[in-house]
Amino acid sequence: MGKVFTIPVTPDPGRRKRERSTDPRYVEGQRLLVEAMRYLAQSDPVQNKEAIHLLSEHFRTQFRMTDSPLRMQ
């Protein structure tokens, strides 16, 4: 069996976390994915079910929850 080495790091309460700023490219990418899913769902939802699912999975895994295509900042 191998040994696991950990290097303990004590948290620094004085260190402030950096504020995340919304990248317009991510928001635009989200908006395009949402529009593509809407188009596919309106044209033929049964036949395009797999494509919608694929886009939905990409949408949910590639973007931060704080970025939203519905709120333009």
C-alpha atoms as an extended CHARMM CRD file, in Angstrom:
* protein
*
        73  EXT
         1         1  MET       CA              0.0000000000        0.0000000000        0.0000000000  PROA      1               0.0000000000
         2         2  GLY       CA              1.1600000000        3.4970000000       -0.7840000000  PROA      2               0.0000000000
         3         3  LYS       CA              1.2360000000        6.3250000000        1.6850000000  PROA      3               0.0000000000
         4         4  VAL       CA             -0.7520000000        9.4930000000        1.1560000000  PROA      4               0.0000000000
         5         5  PHE       CA              1.0250000000       12.6900000000        2.0630000000  PROA      5               0.0000000000
         6         6  THR       CA             -0.9460000000       15.8230000000        2.7710000000  PROA      6               0.0000000000
         7         7  ILE       CA              0.4570000000       19.2690000000        3.2470000000  PROA      7               0.0000000000
         8         8  PRO       CA             -1.8430000000       21.0940000000        5.6620000000  PROA      8               0.0000000000
         9         9  VAL       CA             -2.5550000000       24.7080000000        4.8580000000  PROA      9               0.0000000000
        10        10  THR       CA             -4.2490000000       26.8440000000        7.4250000000  PROA      10              0.0000000000
        11        11  PRO       CA             -6.8790000000       29.1750000000        5.9970000000  PROA      11              0.0000000000
        12        12  ASP       CA             -6.0790000000       32.8630000000        6.0250000000  PROA      12              0.0000000000
        13        13  PRO       CA             -9.2060000000       34.6750000000        7.2540000000  PROA      13              0.0000000000
        14        14  GLY       CA             -7.7730000000       38.0260000000        6.1620000000  PROA      14              0.0000000000
        15        15  ARG       CA             -7.5410000000       36.9440000000        2.5330000000  PROA      15              0.0000000000
        16        16  ARG       CA            -10.5530000000       38.0490000000        0.5580000000  PROA      16              0.0000000000
        17        17  LYS       CA            -11.8760000000       36.0050000000       -2.2880000000  PROA      17              0.0000000000
        18        18  ARG       CA            -11.6490000000       37.5520000000       -5.6970000000  PROA      18              0.0000000000
        19        19  GLU       CA            -14.9550000000       38.7100000000       -7.1160000000  PROA      19              0.0000000000
        20        20  ARG       CA            -15.9680000000       36.8560000000      -10.2450000000  PROA      20              0.0000000000
        21        21  SER       CA            -16.8790000000       39.0050000000      -13.1640000000  PROA      21              0.0000000000
        22        22  THR       CA            -19.2390000000       37.7440000000      -15.8130000000  PROA      22              0.0000000000
        23        23  ASP       CA            -17.5040000000       36.9950000000      -19.0770000000  PROA      23              0.0000000000
        24        24  PRO       CA            -19.7490000000       38.1810000000      -21.9300000000  PROA      24              0.0000000000
        25        25  ARG       CA            -18.5840000000       35.2580000000      -24.0850000000  PROA      25              0.0000000000
        26        26  TYR       CA            -20.0080000000       32.7400000000      -21.6170000000  PROA      26              0.0000000000
        27        27  VAL       CA            -23.3130000000       34.5740000000      -21.4000000000  PROA      27              0.0000000000
        28        28  GLU       CA            -23.5170000000       34.7900000000      -25.2040000000  PROA      28              0.0000000000
        29        29  GLY       CA            -22.7220000000       31.0790000000      -25.4440000000  PROA      29              0.0000000000
        30        30  GLN       CA            -25.5090000000       30.2860000000      -23.0170000000  PROA      30              0.0000000000
        31        31  ARG       CA            -27.9440000000       32.4350000000      -24.9580000000  PROA      31              0.0000000000
        32        32  LEU       CA            -27.0720000000       30.6720000000      -28.2110000000  PROA      32              0.0000000000
        33        33  LEU       CA            -27.5130000000       27.2460000000      -26.6290000000  PROA      33              0.0000000000
        34        34  VAL       CA            -30.9010000000       28.2440000000      -25.2220000000  PROA      34              0.0000000000
        35        35  GLU       CA            -31.9980000000       29.5480000000      -28.6290000000  PROA      35              0.0000000000
        36        36  ALA       CA            -30.8170000000       26.3310000000      -30.3140000000  PROA      36              0.0000000000
        37        37  MET       CA            -32.7410000000       24.1870000000      -27.8070000000  PROA      37              0.0000000000
        38        38  ARG       CA            -35.8760000000       26.2890000000      -28.3070000000  PROA      38              0.0000000000
        39        39  TYR       CA            -35.6020000000       26.0150000000      -32.0810000000  PROA      39              0.0000000000
        40        40  LEU       CA            -35.1310000000       22.2420000000      -31.9520000000  PROA      40              0.0000000000
        41        41  ALA       CA            -38.0080000000       21.8280000000      -29.4930000000  PROA      41              0.0000000000
        42        42  GLN       CA            -40.3750000000       23.9070000000      -31.6650000000  PROA      42              0.0000000000
        43        43  SER       CA            -39.4530000000       22.3010000000      -34.9930000000  PROA      43              0.0000000000
        44        44  ASP       CA            -39.7400000000       18.6090000000      -33.9990000000  PROA      44              0.0000000000
        45        45  PRO       CA            -39.3940000000       17.8030000000      -30.3020000000  PROA      45              0.0000000000
        46        46  VAL       CA            -39.6440000000       14.0240000000      -30.7250000000  PROA      46              0.0000000000
        47        47  GLN       CA            -37.0330000000       13.6670000000      -33.4480000000  PROA      47              0.0000000000
        48        48  ASN       CA            -34.6980000000       16.2700000000      -31.9010000000  PROA      48              0.0000000000
        49        49  LYS       CA            -34.9180000000       14.8780000000      -28.3570000000  PROA      49              0.0000000000
        50        50  GLU       CA            -31.3300000000       13.5340000000      -28.3950000000  PROA      50              0.0000000000
        51        51  ALA       CA            -29.9140000000       16.8080000000      -29.7360000000  PROA      51              0.0000000000
        52        52  ILE       CA            -31.7970000000       18.7990000000      -27.1020000000  PROA      52              0.0000000000
        53        53  HSD       CA            -30.4960000000       16.4570000000      -24.4130000000  PROA      53              0.0000000000
        54        54  LEU       CA            -26.9120000000       16.8670000000      -25.6720000000  PROA      54              0.0000000000
        55        55  LEU       CA            -27.1620000000       20.6630000000      -25.6720000000  PROA      55              0.0000000000
        56        56  SER       CA            -28.7990000000       20.6000000000      -22.2520000000  PROA      56              0.0000000000
        57        57  GLU       CA            -25.9600000000       18.5030000000      -20.8050000000  PROA      57              0.0000000000
        58        58  HSD       CA            -23.3810000000       20.8810000000      -22.2690000000  PROA      58              0.0000000000
        59        59  PHE       CA            -25.3030000000       23.8660000000      -20.9250000000  PROA      59              0.0000000000
        60        60  ARG       CA            -25.4440000000       22.4400000000      -17.4170000000  PROA      60              0.0000000000
        61        61  THR       CA            -21.8150000000       21.3520000000      -17.2310000000  PROA      61              0.0000000000
        62        62  GLN       CA            -19.9460000000       24.1620000000      -18.9890000000  PROA      62              0.0000000000
        63        63  PHE       CA            -21.2880000000       27.2920000000      -17.3380000000  PROA      63              0.0000000000
        64        64  ARG       CA            -21.3690000000       28.8160000000      -13.8900000000  PROA      64              0.0000000000
        65        65  MET       CA            -24.7610000000       29.0820000000      -12.2770000000  PROA      65              0.0000000000
        66        66  THR       CA            -24.2320000000       32.7950000000      -11.6820000000  PROA      66              0.0000000000
        67        67  ASP       CA            -24.0300000000       33.4980000000      -15.4210000000  PROA      67              0.0000000000
        68        68  SER       CA            -27.4520000000       33.7310000000      -17.0030000000  PROA      68              0.0000000000
        69        69  PRO       CA            -28.4550000000       34.3120000000      -20.6060000000  PROA      69              0.0000000000
        70        70  LEU       CA            -31.6890000000       35.8440000000      -19.3650000000  PROA      70              0.0000000000
        71        71  ARG       CA            -30.0000000000       38.6780000000      -17.4390000000  PROA      71              0.0000000000
        72        72  MET       CA            -27.7690000000       40.8590000000      -19.5480000000  PROA      72              0.0000000000
        73        73  GLN       CA            -25.3190000000       42.7500000000      -17.3460000000  PROA      73              0.0000000000
